């Protein structure tokens, strides 16, 4: 439940567990804004970064 609440605070109110890439991209961008403000990553950011590094999340415009 805590992760769901955190995701809501970061702008992810609906997500599909079978296709989570859109939610991950929203989370990544929100966490990047927090990183720039506080100069450190949170655990959710690190998870997103790992998933991007191994190609599960692909950033697209």
ABEGO torsion letter per residue (X at the ends): XAAAAAAAAAGBABBBAABAAAAAAAAAAAAAAAAAAAGBBBAAAAAAAAAAAAGABBBBX
